[in-house]
């Protein structure tokens, strides 16, 4: 979902999770001279009356007074509301108003009753009270004040659960004033708990967990309302940050699925918060299992490949690092072609200054790439792939390029950490390398001895920092010897290193699967495909076999049509071991045939009933179109 789409349909002031109420921090207007003690006393007098005994005049007077209070709280700066810079009398008056709002309105039977129930306060009154309470809670002093009122947080949590349940049951197409009021009320309560969850000192996470706030937030994780979703994500994020045990409580099948979906499909800042939340989920055993079951390895590969957002790239790499602690995930990642994707992030940019290169501008990303490569290097096949895709050279070049910085810059922590992480990958590769003489040529004797002494498969990064410091203090003459040795093993000179992504007719080439006498077969995926569907692409050169395709353009076109017709006929055969024809096209005198292996029609739906998996709209639409096209072809053939 695009950010512009989210905010155009929801104009409430707190739609953005990071800057929830930025416009509320405006300087006080010239006409507003502050809340007088007399005005506060008048409002308190109105609030002393029980909600069910107020007449129409009092209700209108209270509504106007609360509206003025909301404007005052919105326009006043935080320091003016505080007692240090504002009037002490004003501060005490505000504290009394806050206490009365909570005790005499928010916690009464009329305000806690379900909407449309007998004696329930009008939605307009409930909304105005909640708005004022939320504005008060911007100040930490009032957060602490709320916890001194017995039962206040529990009452709010019950209202949160009640309105969330109503919101979940109502169809999205529901319109009308009552629906809008209920949505606004839910948004205000969600925003209040977002604030409470963020105030760790005043509000311990265990208290929110005891009141099932995390469960209520989880029930709203699938909402498309920007304001509610923002509050839900920040609340869950704050709860998970407390302890790993708290993170375990928010991990379930649907929560992991929707957070992963938000990370993939939403724009900043929603995907940033979702990425952080998913990082904490991935550290739990159940979170890792759910991510694996959802096929997140291929999703993360897609995000890493195409993301230009550093925050998303960093989150994807951190989550991937957690998943790669599992052997099955390592095998899946390398089999899907993940190694060259990681190594591509280490390719130096020859046209940029060393200080402008992303490898050193984003040290966290570079270190995370090295950490992922370290885990892949524990696997023999993964280690071999790193070597085959020029990993030795790229890691060595990462080390030698650090000497292009000044001595002062080299002593900085980011450069030291990058060097230490690069050495750790090389040491793991040395443990599995069949030709260890390569390493002897890279380092001088003393450095090589220290490199050997670390030992095999030592994960602790602290063991590599002394090696990094020794490397960074080496004279440039020795570094040049290493650089010369690196150029001798540079696979790019032999044409076997990582290549730029090749895109043909909207298909990104991932890997060459095989080559025959007349054609080559590649594993490909579509650009910007969140489902990350894998296709096989067969490339035939129509100029090679003149006997088959003919000489003239007309003959070649006719031959291509016959080939496509034959393939389409074969595609009607139904068997799990036969790949299906998807499409074909001509480009640069090459015939391309796209094939896809399709599951039996009932399989996805069987999985739906067996696992209670919730498919996203795009997946359902693709399946529907596929079934519709298949039914159309079958009816024509009959």
ABEGO torsion letter per residue (X at the ends): XBAAAAAAABABAAABAABABAAAABBBBAABAEBBAAAAAAAAAAAABBAAABBAAAAAAAAAAAAAAAAAAAABBAAAABAAABBAAAAAAAAAAAAAAAAAAAABAAAABBBGBBGBBBAAAAAAAAAAAAAAAABAAAAAAAAABBGAAAAAAAAAAAAAAAAAABBAABBEAAAAAAAAAAAAAAAAAAAAAABAAABBAAAAAAAGAAAAAAAAAABABAAAAAAAAAAAAAAAAABAAAAAAABBAAAAAAAAAAAAABBOAAAAAAAAAAAAAAABAAAAAAAAAAGAAAAAAAAAAABABAAAAAAAAAAAAAAAABAAAAAAAAAAGAAAAAAAAABBBAABBAAABAAAABAAAAAAAAAAAAAAAABAAAAAAAAAAGAAAAAAAAAAAAAABBAAAAABAAAAAAAAAAAAAAAAAAAABABAAAAAAABBAAAAAAAAAAEBGBABAAAAAAAAAAAAABBAAAAAAAAAAAAAABAAAAGABBBBBBBBGGBBBABBAEBBAABBBBBBBBBGBAAGBBBBBBBBBAAABAAAAEABAAAAAAAAAAAAAAAAAAAABBBAABBBBABBBBBGGBBBBBBBBBBBAAAAAAAAAAAGBBBBAAAAAAAAAAAAAAAAAAAAAX
